Amino acid sequence: MELSKADFENIREYIYRICGLDIKEDKKYLIRQRLGTLVLEAGCKTFAEFHAKLMRENSAPMKDKVIGAITTNETSFFRDKHPFDTFKNYLLPKLGELIKARKSRAMDVKGPKVRIWCAAASTGQEPYSLAILIHEYVQVCRFFGISTSDFGLQATDISSEVLAKAIAGEYNAIEVSRGLTPDQRAKYFVKAGNSLVIQSWIRSMVDFRRANLIEPFMLFGNFDVIFCRNVLIYFDDETKRKILDKFFNALNENGFLMLGASENMYTLTNKFQPIRVGDTNLYQKKSPPPSTTPPIQLKFKP
Ligand SMILES: C[S@@+](CC[C@H](N)C(=O)[O-])C[C@H]1O[C@@H](n2cnc3c(N)ncnc32)[C@H](O)[C@@H]1O
């Protein structure tokens, strides 16, 4: 289907506005390839008609379909491996200490949870990989009174389509062959026909919700660790900066942010302290600088 320069600009602008994806001229083919079927499904003959319909109807399901079609949902269990080694060997012990400290402060065996947010979680492999590691950590640390219920694992994505798959937790043979060992497949999945379904006790460790990273996300509360991998690459610098700012505000003091292997924030913000752990670039929320305002002197008259 023909995609004129004007149609491209209109649809590109629409996509940018609803989800922040910045589709450059050289990626014009993505719109043609990925939205072509939607145009026909919507009963339109041209991209121009389709754009006019999107603008006229402003329908949420149609918006959702465009998002589902244009976003790249590539993911796998333990993708890139080293970020998960860093989570296991560097972050989890720190989170364990945090749980103990919070419990002792709260004088309550339950204590406030440590909270981990997997933003842009796609079809769920990333949060389930984290849940598996938390489960394994807890097995080792249960004598210290740490349990899986001390961890709150929030997973979000903009696309309802991928979230539905994540919530179902059902993966085909190719998907489970990527990143999982035979032992992990046997332990953490049950067979369902030709697919494997994540065990319900791993499934129940993750709370899935829809969230658009370009919208405000105060409602999610604060986190100790945020994983936001392989999505910032699709945004322009202005959008990246805004999202990083929101992550900064959503992190507890000294909280950690994990980006994708090809992502960094060097030209975007200096609010985080980069930390190299093995092959992983982690970012830690810097504490606010000590106040330079001199203390107020109270003068008492004798
Ligand atoms: C390439 S996947 C990355 C999945 C996973 N984080 C990983 O690294 O394996 C990118 C995900 O970002 C989501 N996404 C794109 N734009 C988004 C936005 N504005 N808000 C939230 N999620 C978004 C897509 O739906 C997609 O599932």
The ligand as an ORCA input file, in Angstrom:
! r2SCAN-3c Opt
* xyz 0 1
  C      11.938     -4.725     22.891
  S      10.742     -4.934     24.131
  C      11.778     -5.092     25.554
  C      11.274     -6.152     26.504
  C      12.175     -6.406     27.693
  N      12.344     -5.222     28.491
  C      13.531     -6.926     27.258
  O      14.508     -6.191     27.285
  O      13.612     -8.098     26.879
  C      10.108     -3.268     24.263
  C       8.761     -3.187     24.992
  O       8.502     -1.816     25.266
  C       7.117     -1.603     25.181
  N       6.856     -0.157     24.989
  C       7.033      0.592     23.882
  N       6.651      1.855     24.103
  C       6.251      1.928     25.384
  C       5.741      2.971     26.216
  N       5.561      4.215     25.742
  N       5.410      2.682     27.487
  C       5.584      1.429     27.963
  N       6.041      0.401     27.242
  C       6.381      0.647     25.956
  C       6.688     -2.460     23.998
  O       5.312     -2.753     24.042
  C       7.587     -3.678     24.159
  O       6.926     -4.721     24.823
*
